[in-house]
Amino acid sequence: MNKLDNPILQVLEGYKAAVWAKDADSFVALYDRDAVVFDMWGTWSYNGIASWRAMTEGWFGSLDAQRVIVDFSDAHTMVAADLAVVHAFATYKAVDASGVELRAMDNRLTMALRQQADGWKIVHQHTSSPIEAGTAQVIFRR
């Protein structure tokens, strides 16, 4: 099944497009209003769309002229009735206005989605990276 046939992979495509465009409205529209997000940065959890929107606006606003390219690899989906899970590796690359890569990192990403009247919505998201045992440093490259 390709991305065009798989509505869960279409959500990932929407995620990529919204991040590239720095479009907070399109980004948070991918999420359920009661979504719980376990993100990697600074906050233990985001509970509900208002807190996730605030994080998103802060992230996109901090980029100035930079943009972020998101690539998903090894995405696997499981669907049962109106619930779905997808897990993948996500690479985030910040680029300047001319497309030069400034920095990049890899994350592990898991999303739980629920089918709603207006499509599949992310109800839970969890991102992580492993910790190197000897130094307790986060491993940002796969």
For each residue, the residues with C-beta under 8 A, 3 or more apart:
1: 5 6 9
2: 5 6 9
3: 6 9 10 12 13
4: 10
5: 1 2
6: 1 2 3 9 10 77
7: 10 11 119 120
8: 11 12 77 79 84 86 113 120
9: 1 2 3 6 12 13 75 77 86
10: 3 4 6 7 13 14 120
11: 7 8 14 15 30 86 111 113 120 122
12: 3 8 9 15 16 72 75 86 88
13: 3 9 10 16 17
14: 10 11 17 18 26 30
15: 11 12 18 19 27 30 70
16: 12 13 19 20 69 70 71 72
17: 13 14 20 21 23 26
18: 14 15 21 23 24 26 27 29 30
19: 15 16 22 27 68 70
20: 16 17 67 68 69 70
21: 17 18 26
22: 19 60 63 67
23: 17 18 26 27 60
24: 18 27 28 53 56 57 60
25: 28 29
26: 14 17 18 21 23 29 30
27: 15 18 19 23 24 30 56 60
28: 24 25 31 49 52 53 56
29: 18 25 26
30: 11 14 15 18 26 27 121 122
31: 28 35 37 49 52 121 122 123 125
32: 35 49 114 116 121 122 123
33: 48 49
34: 47 48 49 123
35: 31 32 46 48 49 52 121 122 123 124 125
36: 45 46 47 48 123 124 125
37: 31 45 46 52 55 124 125 126
38: 44 45 124 125 126 127 128
39: 42 43 45 46 55 125 127
40: 107 127 128 129
41:
42: 39
43: 39 46 51 55
44: 38
45: 36 37 38 39
46: 35 36 37 39 43 51 52 55
47: 34 36 51
48: 33 34 35 36 51 52
49: 28 31 32 33 34 35 52 53
50: 53 54
51: 43 46 47 48 54 55
52: 28 31 35 37 46 48 49 55 56
53: 24 28 49 50 56 57
54: 50 51 57 58
55: 37 39 43 46 51 52 58 59
56: 24 27 28 52 53 59 60
57: 24 53 54 60 61
58: 54 55 61 62
59: 55 56 62 63
60: 22 23 24 27 56 57 63
61: 57 58
62: 58 59
63: 22 59 60 66 67 68 94
64:
65: 96 97
66: 63 94 95 96 97 102
67: 20 22 63 94 95
68: 19 20 63 92 93 94 95
69: 16 20 92 93 95
70: 15 16 19 20 90 91 92 93
71: 16 90 91 93
72: 12 16 75 88 89 90 91 109
73: 88 89 91
74: 88 89
75: 9 12 72 86 87 88
76: 86 87 88
77: 6 8 9 84 85 86
78: 84 85 86
79: 8 83 84
80: 83 84
81: 115
82: 114 115
83: 79 80 112 113 114 115
84: 8 77 78 79 80 112 113 114 115 120
85: 77 78 110 111 112 113
86: 8 9 11 12 75 76 77 78 110 111 113
87: 75 76 108 109 110 111
88: 12 72 73 74 75 76 109
89: 72 73 74 106 107 108 109 142
90: 70 71 72 106 107 108 109 127
91: 70 71 72 73 104 105 106 107 142
92: 68 69 70 104 105 106 107
93: 68 69 70 71 101 103 104
94: 63 66 67 68 101 102 103 104
95: 66 67 68 69 99 100 101 102
96: 65 66 99 100 102
97: 65 66
98:
99: 95 96
100: 95 96
101: 93 94 95 104
102: 66 94 95 96
103: 93 94
104: 91 92 93 94 101 141
105: 91 92 129 140 141
106: 89 90 91 92 129 140 141 142
107: 40 89 90 91 92 127 128 129
108: 87 89 90 127 128 129 130
109: 72 87 88 89 90 125 126 127
110: 85 86 87 125 126 127
111: 11 85 86 87 122 124 125 126
112: 83 84 85 122 123 124 125
113: 8 11 83 84 85 86 120 121 122 123
114: 32 82 83 84 120 121 123
115: 81 82 83 84 119 120
116: 32 119 120 121
117:
118: 121
119: 7 115 116
120: 7 8 10 11 84 113 114 115 116
121: 30 31 32 35 113 114 116 118
122: 11 30 31 32 35 111 112 113 125
123: 31 32 34 35 36 112 113 114
124: 35 36 37 38 111 112
125: 31 35 36 37 38 39 109 110 111 112 122
126: 37 38 109 110 111
127: 38 39 40 90 107 108 109 110
128: 38 40 107 108
129: 40 105 106 107 108 138 139 140
130: 108 138 139
131: 136 137 138 139
132: 135 136 137 138 139
133: 136
134:
135: 132
136: 131 132 133
137: 131 132
138: 129 130 131 132
139: 129 130 131 132
140: 105 106 129
141: 104 105 106
142: 89 91 106
